[in-house]
Amino acid sequence: MPQPQWRREGEEPDYRFTLANERTFLAWIRTALALLAGGVLLFEFAPSIGPRGLVLVLAVGLAVVAAVLGGLSYVRWRANEIAMRHGRPLPGSIVIPILAAVALLSGAVIAIMILTA
């Protein structure tokens, strides 16, 4: 497989940092898979906790967030690799507060649905 241009720029970072970046990428992927599993679980096994339409919106919302997070995890991994190759600080990410907000809102809505069921 040919290497992308950015892999040929800058200096090769210490392999420990590259592996740490890869572990972080895999953690983001696990989080995306957990969100997807939560959406499937809601759709398949939780129809009695609230209106079916609301359960469907939550399930689809979690699946969409999982898909976006899966894509953004690669973008973040790549940006970190490029920064390390050029000796720059690692870039920040808006994804972390957004993911926290999604977890907060989803949890709150599901809790309210359970309490009112």
VMD Tcl script that builds the backbone (N, CA, C; Angstrom):
set m [mol new atoms 351]
animate dup $m
set s [atomselect $m all]
$s set {name element resname resid chain x y z} {
  {N N MET 1 A 0.846 -1.172 0.000}
  {CA C MET 1 A 0.000 0.000 0.000}
  {C C MET 1 A 0.894 1.239 0.000}
  {N N PRO 2 A 0.655 2.154 -0.911}
  {CA C PRO 2 A 1.508 3.347 -0.960}
  {C C PRO 2 A 1.274 4.246 0.254}
  {N N GLN 3 A 2.363 4.877 0.695}
  {CA C GLN 3 A 2.279 5.789 1.835}
  {C C GLN 3 A 1.733 7.136 1.384}
  {N N PRO 4 A 0.872 7.753 2.215}
  {CA C PRO 4 A 0.403 9.097 1.861}
  {C C PRO 4 A 1.549 10.102 1.974}
  {N N GLN 5 A 1.390 11.222 1.324}
  {CA C GLN 5 A 2.437 12.253 1.291}
  {C C GLN 5 A 2.848 12.686 2.690}
  {N N TRP 6 A 1.892 12.866 3.593}
  {CA C TRP 6 A 2.214 13.369 4.932}
  {C C TRP 6 A 3.110 12.409 5.705}
  {N N ARG 7 A 3.117 11.120 5.362}
  {CA C ARG 7 A 3.976 10.153 6.053}
  {C C ARG 7 A 5.435 10.283 5.606}
  {N N ARG 8 A 5.652 10.978 4.496}
  {CA C ARG 8 A 7.015 11.168 3.991}
  {C C ARG 8 A 7.584 12.526 4.396}
  {N N GLU 9 A 6.794 13.328 5.113}
  {CA C GLU 9 A 7.235 14.667 5.536}
  {C C GLU 9 A 7.700 14.616 6.981}
  {N N GLY 10 A 8.561 15.564 7.341}
  {CA C GLY 10 A 9.028 15.668 8.723}
  {C C GLY 10 A 9.896 14.486 9.118}
  {N N GLU 11 A 10.043 14.314 10.428}
  {CA C GLU 11 A 10.869 13.229 10.955}
  {C C GLU 11 A 9.983 12.163 11.575}
  {N N GLU 12 A 10.431 10.934 11.466}
  {CA C GLU 12 A 9.701 9.819 12.069}
  {C C GLU 12 A 9.696 9.997 13.590}
  {N N PRO 13 A 8.512 10.042 14.221}
  {CA C PRO 13 A 8.475 10.216 15.678}
  {C C PRO 13 A 8.907 8.933 16.389}
  {N N ASP 14 A 9.228 9.070 17.660}
  {CA C ASP 14 A 9.554 7.927 18.495}
  {C C ASP 14 A 8.388 6.943 18.414}
  {N N TYR 15 A 8.692 5.675 18.228}
  {CA C TYR 15 A 7.637 4.689 18.030}
  {C C TYR 15 A 6.688 4.614 19.230}
  {N N ARG 16 A 7.169 4.957 20.428}
  {CA C ARG 16 A 6.283 4.926 21.601}
  {C C ARG 16 A 5.155 5.934 21.468}
  {N N PHE 17 A 5.460 7.105 20.908}
  {CA C PHE 17 A 4.429 8.117 20.715}
  {C C PHE 17 A 3.457 7.700 19.616}
  {N N THR 18 A 3.992 7.090 18.574}
  {CA C THR 18 A 3.137 6.597 17.498}
  {C C THR 18 A 2.186 5.522 18.016}
  {N N LEU 19 A 2.708 4.603 18.831}
  {CA C LEU 19 A 1.865 3.549 19.392}
  {C C LEU 19 A 0.843 4.119 20.378}
  {N N ALA 20 A 1.228 5.123 21.156}
  {CA C ALA 20 A 0.279 5.766 22.073}
  {C C ALA 20 A -0.840 6.447 21.281}
  {N N ASN 21 A -0.477 7.082 20.179}
  {CA C ASN 21 A -1.481 7.718 19.332}
  {C C ASN 21 A -2.429 6.663 18.751}
  {N N GLU 22 A -1.882 5.528 18.379}
  {CA C GLU 22 A -2.709 4.446 17.850}
  {C C GLU 22 A -3.657 3.893 18.919}
  {N N ARG 23 A -3.165 3.761 20.151}
  {CA C ARG 23 A -4.037 3.292 21.238}
  {C C ARG 23 A -5.180 4.275 21.483}
  {N N THR 24 A -4.880 5.566 21.389}
  {CA C THR 24 A -5.925 6.574 21.553}
  {C C THR 24 A -6.948 6.456 20.429}
  {N N PHE 25 A -6.479 6.272 19.212}
  {CA C PHE 25 A -7.373 6.067 18.066}
  {C C PHE 25 A -8.290 4.870 18.317}
  {N N LEU 26 A -7.714 3.776 18.788}
  {CA C LEU 26 A -8.517 2.581 19.051}
  {C C LEU 26 A -9.518 2.810 20.176}
  {N N ALA 27 A -9.173 3.631 21.158}
  {CA C ALA 27 A -10.123 3.968 22.226}
  {C C ALA 27 A -11.306 4.753 21.660}
  {N N TRP 28 A -11.031 5.666 20.728}
  {CA C TRP 28 A -12.112 6.416 20.095}
  {C C TRP 28 A -13.005 5.467 19.296}
  {N N ILE 29 A -12.401 4.501 18.616}
  {CA C ILE 29 A -13.179 3.518 17.844}
  {C C ILE 29 A -14.039 2.676 18.786}
  {N N ARG 30 A -13.480 2.260 19.922}
  {CA C ARG 30 A -14.277 1.499 20.903}
  {C C ARG 30 A -15.450 2.326 21.408}
  {N N THR 31 A -15.235 3.606 21.622}
  {CA C THR 31 A -16.315 4.482 22.063}
  {C C THR 31 A -17.403 4.563 20.988}
  {N N ALA 32 A -16.992 4.695 19.736}
  {CA C ALA 32 A -17.961 4.732 18.638}
  {C C ALA 32 A -18.753 3.427 18.573}
  {N N LEU 33 A -18.073 2.306 18.733}
  {CA C LEU 33 A -18.768 1.015 18.713}
  {C C LEU 33 A -19.728 0.877 19.894}
  {N N ALA 34 A -19.347 1.397 21.061}
  {CA C ALA 34 A -20.229 1.353 22.230}
  {C C ALA 34 A -21.474 2.210 22.000}
  {N N LEU 35 A -21.314 3.376 21.391}
  {CA C LEU 35 A -22.464 4.213 21.066}
  {C C LEU 35 A -23.384 3.513 20.072}
  {N N LEU 36 A -22.802 2.875 19.084}
  {CA C LEU 36 A -23.585 2.133 18.097}
  {C C LEU 36 A -24.339 0.985 18.772}
  {N N ALA 37 A -23.660 0.261 19.645}
  {CA C ALA 37 A -24.307 -0.830 20.370}
  {C C ALA 37 A -25.442 -0.303 21.248}
  {N N GLY 38 A -25.242 0.854 21.863}
  {CA C GLY 38 A -26.303 1.459 22.668}
  {C C GLY 38 A -27.518 1.813 21.826}
  {N N GLY 39 A -27.276 2.329 20.627}
  {CA C GLY 39 A -28.385 2.649 19.728}
  {C C GLY 39 A -29.156 1.406 19.309}
  {N N VAL 40 A -28.427 0.345 18.967}
  {CA C VAL 40 A -29.072 -0.914 18.588}
  {C C VAL 40 A -29.851 -1.480 19.773}
  {N N LEU 41 A -29.254 -1.432 20.951}
  {CA C LEU 41 A -29.913 -1.927 22.162}
  {C C LEU 41 A -31.219 -1.178 22.411}
  {N N LEU 42 A -31.168 0.139 22.316}
  {CA C LEU 42 A -32.388 0.930 22.499}
  {C C LEU 42 A -33.464 0.534 21.496}
  {N N PHE 43 A -33.079 0.448 20.251}
  {CA C PHE 43 A -34.055 0.162 19.204}
  {C C PHE 43 A -34.666 -1.228 19.351}
  {N N GLU 44 A -33.854 -2.202 19.654}
  {CA C GLU 44 A -34.324 -3.586 19.691}
  {C C GLU 44 A -34.968 -3.988 21.012}
  {N N PHE 45 A -34.426 -3.509 22.123}
  {CA C PHE 45 A -34.827 -4.073 23.409}
  {C C PHE 45 A -35.484 -3.097 24.373}
  {N N ALA 46 A -35.686 -1.859 23.978}
  {CA C ALA 46 A -36.247 -0.891 24.920}
  {C C ALA 46 A -37.471 -0.162 24.370}
  {N N PRO 47 A -38.361 -0.849 23.691}
  {CA C PRO 47 A -39.525 -0.131 23.156}
  {C C PRO 47 A -40.513 0.297 24.233}
  {N N SER 48 A -40.439 -0.301 25.416}
  {CA C SER 48 A -41.431 0.005 26.448}
  {C C SER 48 A -41.037 1.181 27.348}
  {N N ILE 49 A -39.873 1.767 27.157}
  {CA C ILE 49 A -39.461 2.838 28.076}
  {C C ILE 49 A -39.950 4.209 27.651}
  {N N GLY 50 A -40.523 4.302 26.474}
  {CA C GLY 50 A -41.009 5.600 26.024}
  {C C GLY 50 A -41.687 5.473 24.680}
  {N N PRO 51 A -42.127 6.582 24.139}
  {CA C PRO 51 A -42.751 6.547 22.817}
  {C C PRO 51 A -41.771 5.981 21.779}
  {N N ARG 52 A -42.295 5.120 20.923}
  {CA C ARG 52 A -41.433 4.457 19.931}
  {C C ARG 52 A -40.682 5.472 19.076}
  {N N GLY 53 A -41.328 6.582 18.749}
  {CA C GLY 53 A -40.666 7.608 17.934}
  {C C GLY 53 A -39.458 8.205 18.633}
  {N N LEU 54 A -39.572 8.459 19.931}
  {CA C LEU 54 A -38.457 9.020 20.691}
  {C C LEU 54 A -37.324 8.004 20.818}
  {N N VAL 55 A -37.695 6.751 21.051}
  {CA C VAL 55 A -36.674 5.694 21.125}
  {C C VAL 55 A -35.953 5.587 19.784}
  {N N LEU 56 A -36.703 5.667 18.687}
  {CA C LEU 56 A -36.107 5.602 17.351}
  {C C LEU 56 A -35.169 6.783 17.109}
  {N N VAL 57 A -35.583 7.982 17.504}
  {CA C VAL 57 A -34.731 9.170 17.328}
  {C C VAL 57 A -33.438 9.015 18.127}
  {N N LEU 58 A -33.549 8.543 19.366}
  {CA C LEU 58 A -32.338 8.327 20.181}
  {C C LEU 58 A -31.428 7.279 19.566}
  {N N ALA 59 A -32.015 6.167 19.111}
  {CA C ALA 59 A -31.217 5.086 18.527}
  {C C ALA 59 A -30.494 5.552 17.263}
  {N N VAL 60 A -31.214 6.232 16.394}
  {CA C VAL 60 A -30.597 6.737 15.158}
  {C C VAL 60 A -29.565 7.808 15.491}
  {N N GLY 61 A -29.881 8.666 16.459}
  {CA C GLY 61 A -28.921 9.697 16.874}
  {C C GLY 61 A -27.615 9.095 17.373}
  {N N LEU 62 A -27.725 8.047 18.198}
  {CA C LEU 62 A -26.504 7.386 18.688}
  {C C LEU 62 A -25.735 6.741 17.543}
  {N N ALA 63 A -26.454 6.155 16.581}
  {CA C ALA 63 A -25.775 5.541 15.440}
  {C C ALA 63 A -25.056 6.587 14.589}
  {N N VAL 64 A -25.699 7.736 14.395}
  {CA C VAL 64 A -25.070 8.814 13.613}
  {C C VAL 64 A -23.844 9.354 14.340}
  {N N VAL 65 A -23.971 9.576 15.645}
  {CA C VAL 65 A -22.823 10.053 16.423}
  {C C VAL 65 A -21.684 9.029 16.353}
  {N N ALA 66 A -22.019 7.737 16.407}
  {CA C ALA 66 A -20.994 6.689 16.308}
  {C C ALA 66 A -20.279 6.750 14.962}
  {N N ALA 67 A -21.040 6.926 13.895}
  {CA C ALA 67 A -20.428 6.997 12.558}
  {C C ALA 67 A -19.524 8.220 12.432}
  {N N VAL 68 A -20.000 9.365 12.909}
  {CA C VAL 68 A -19.189 10.595 12.845}
  {C C VAL 68 A -17.931 10.445 13.694}
  {N N LEU 69 A -18.098 9.882 14.887}
  {CA C LEU 69 A -16.941 9.697 15.768}
  {C C LEU 69 A -15.910 8.757 15.148}
  {N N GLY 70 A -16.385 7.713 14.479}
  {CA C GLY 70 A -15.462 6.803 13.796}
  {C C GLY 70 A -14.621 7.533 12.749}
  {N N GLY 71 A -15.269 8.405 11.977}
  {CA C GLY 71 A -14.535 9.183 10.973}
  {C C GLY 71 A -13.610 10.208 11.600}
  {N N LEU 72 A -14.105 10.895 12.619}
  {CA C LEU 72 A -13.283 11.923 13.268}
  {C C LEU 72 A -12.091 11.322 14.013}
  {N N SER 73 A -12.222 10.087 14.443}
  {CA C SER 73 A -11.097 9.457 15.144}
  {C C SER 73 A -9.898 9.314 14.208}
  {N N TYR 74 A -10.162 9.001 12.938}
  {CA C TYR 74 A -9.056 8.931 11.976}
  {C C TYR 74 A -8.468 10.318 11.739}
  {N N VAL 75 A -9.335 11.310 11.598}
  {CA C VAL 75 A -8.858 12.680 11.363}
  {C C VAL 75 A -7.966 13.130 12.522}
  {N N ARG 76 A -8.381 12.818 13.746}
  {CA C ARG 76 A -7.596 13.198 14.929}
  {C C ARG 76 A -6.266 12.438 14.969}
  {N N TRP 77 A -6.307 11.138 14.694}
  {CA C TRP 77 A -5.083 10.338 14.684}
  {C C TRP 77 A -4.094 10.910 13.660}
  {N N ARG 78 A -4.593 11.211 12.463}
  {CA C ARG 78 A -3.741 11.743 11.396}
  {C C ARG 78 A -3.147 13.103 11.788}
  {N N ALA 79 A -3.964 13.975 12.349}
  {CA C ALA 79 A -3.489 15.301 12.762}
  {C C ALA 79 A -2.410 15.178 13.837}
  {N N ASN 80 A -2.585 14.242 14.763}
  {CA C ASN 80 A -1.569 14.024 15.796}
  {C C ASN 80 A -0.273 13.500 15.185}
  {N N GLU 81 A -0.386 12.580 14.245}
  {CA C GLU 81 A 0.810 12.049 13.580}
  {C C GLU 81 A 1.573 13.154 12.854}
  {N N ILE 82 A 0.848 13.995 12.135}
  {CA C ILE 82 A 1.495 15.092 11.399}
  {C C ILE 82 A 2.169 16.056 12.370}
  {N N ALA 83 A 1.478 16.395 13.459}
  {CA C ALA 83 A 2.060 17.313 14.452}
  {C C ALA 83 A 3.334 16.713 15.047}
  {N N MET 84 A 3.316 15.431 15.376}
  {CA C MET 84 A 4.513 14.797 15.944}
  {C C MET 84 A 5.655 14.780 14.940}
  {N N ARG 85 A 5.359 14.554 13.675}
  {CA C ARG 85 A 6.396 14.518 12.643}
  {C C ARG 85 A 7.077 15.871 12.463}
  {N N HIS 86 A 6.343 16.947 12.735}
  {CA C HIS 86 A 6.888 18.294 12.542}
  {C C HIS 86 A 7.276 18.971 13.851}
  {N N GLY 87 A 7.207 18.244 14.951}
  {CA C GLY 87 A 7.601 18.798 16.247}
  {C C GLY 87 A 6.688 19.887 16.758}
  {N N ARG 88 A 5.432 19.870 16.344}
  {CA C ARG 88 A 4.460 20.877 16.780}
  {C C ARG 88 A 3.622 20.325 17.931}
  {N N PRO 89 A 2.977 21.201 18.686}
  {CA C PRO 89 A 2.064 20.720 19.735}
  {C C PRO 89 A 0.899 19.951 19.110}
  {N N LEU 90 A 0.364 19.014 19.873}
  {CA C LEU 90 A -0.776 18.258 19.372}
  {C C LEU 90 A -1.984 19.178 19.277}
  {N N PRO 91 A -2.776 19.026 18.207}
  {CA C PRO 91 A -3.940 19.901 18.034}
  {C C PRO 91 A -5.044 19.572 19.035}
  {N N GLY 92 A -5.813 20.584 19.384}
  {CA C GLY 92 A -6.975 20.374 20.243}
  {C C GLY 92 A -8.117 19.791 19.428}
  {N N SER 93 A -9.210 19.471 20.125}
  {CA C SER 93 A -10.343 18.888 19.425}
  {C C SER 93 A -11.644 19.332 20.067}
  {N N ILE 94 A -12.596 19.683 19.241}
  {CA C ILE 94 A -13.935 20.037 19.702}
  {C C ILE 94 A -14.757 18.781 19.975}
  {N N VAL 95 A -14.269 17.642 19.513}
  {CA C VAL 95 A -15.020 16.389 19.616}
  {C C VAL 95 A -15.237 15.984 21.074}
  {N N ILE 96 A -14.275 16.224 21.933}
  {CA C ILE 96 A -14.389 15.784 23.326}
  {C C ILE 96 A -15.572 16.451 24.035}
  {N N PRO 97 A -15.713 17.778 24.010}
  {CA C PRO 97 A -16.888 18.360 24.667}
  {C C PRO 97 A -18.205 17.979 23.975}
  {N N ILE 98 A -18.186 17.823 22.664}
  {CA C ILE 98 A -19.403 17.409 21.961}
  {C C ILE 98 A -19.811 16.002 22.384}
  {N N LEU 99 A -18.840 15.100 22.468}
  {CA C LEU 99 A -19.123 13.732 22.890}
  {C C LEU 99 A -19.655 13.704 24.324}
  {N N ALA 100 A -19.089 14.527 25.184}
  {CA C ALA 100 A -19.582 14.617 26.558}
  {C C ALA 100 A -21.018 15.136 26.584}
  {N N ALA 101 A -21.329 16.117 25.754}
  {CA C ALA 101 A -22.692 16.656 25.692}
  {C C ALA 101 A -23.671 15.606 25.173}
  {N N VAL 102 A -23.271 14.848 24.172}
  {CA C VAL 102 A -24.128 13.780 23.645}
  {C C VAL 102 A -24.407 12.748 24.730}
  {N N ALA 103 A -23.372 12.355 25.475}
  {CA C ALA 103 A -23.557 11.381 26.553}
  {C C ALA 103 A -24.487 11.939 27.629}
  {N N LEU 104 A -24.288 13.201 27.985}
  {CA C LEU 104 A -25.131 13.837 28.995}
  {C C LEU 104 A -26.591 13.898 28.541}
  {N N LEU 105 A -26.823 14.396 27.333}
  {CA C LEU 105 A -28.190 14.530 26.839}
  {C C LEU 105 A -28.861 13.176 26.645}
  {N N SER 106 A -28.146 12.218 26.068}
  {CA C SER 106 A -28.722 10.886 25.862}
  {C C SER 106 A -29.069 10.247 27.197}
  {N N GLY 107 A -28.152 10.324 28.140}
  {CA C GLY 107 A -28.403 9.749 29.461}
  {C C GLY 107 A -29.579 10.405 30.156}
  {N N ALA 108 A -29.673 11.719 30.053}
  {CA C ALA 108 A -30.772 12.439 30.698}
  {C C ALA 108 A -32.112 12.064 30.075}
  {N N VAL 109 A -32.169 12.014 28.746}
  {CA C VAL 109 A -33.423 11.660 28.068}
  {C C VAL 109 A -33.830 10.227 28.402}
  {N N ILE 110 A -32.876 9.313 28.382}
  {CA C ILE 110 A -33.189 7.913 28.697}
  {C C ILE 110 A -33.642 7.790 30.155}
  {N N ALA 111 A -32.986 8.492 31.073}
  {CA C ALA 111 A -33.402 8.457 32.480}
  {C C ALA 111 A -34.814 8.969 32.649}
  {N N ILE 112 A -35.148 10.061 31.980}
  {CA C ILE 112 A -36.504 10.604 32.064}
  {C C ILE 112 A -37.507 9.621 31.472}
  {N N MET 113 A -37.152 8.997 30.362}
  {CA C MET 113 A -38.047 8.017 29.748}
  {C C MET 113 A -38.284 6.822 30.677}
  {N N ILE 114 A -37.258 6.376 31.344}
  {CA C ILE 114 A -37.398 5.243 32.269}
  {C C ILE 114 A -38.261 5.635 33.462}
  {N N LEU 115 A -38.022 6.822 33.988}
  {CA C LEU 115 A -38.788 7.267 35.162}
  {C C LEU 115 A -40.256 7.493 34.858}
  {N N THR 116 A -40.572 7.885 33.630}
  {CA C THR 116 A -41.955 8.151 33.281}
  {C C THR 116 A -42.640 6.952 32.639}
  {N N ALA 117 A -41.938 5.847 32.455}
  {CA C ALA 117 A -42.541 4.656 31.825}
  {C C ALA 117 A -43.461 3.927 32.770}
}
mol reanalyze $m
mol bondsrecalc $m
mol representation Tube
mol addrep $m
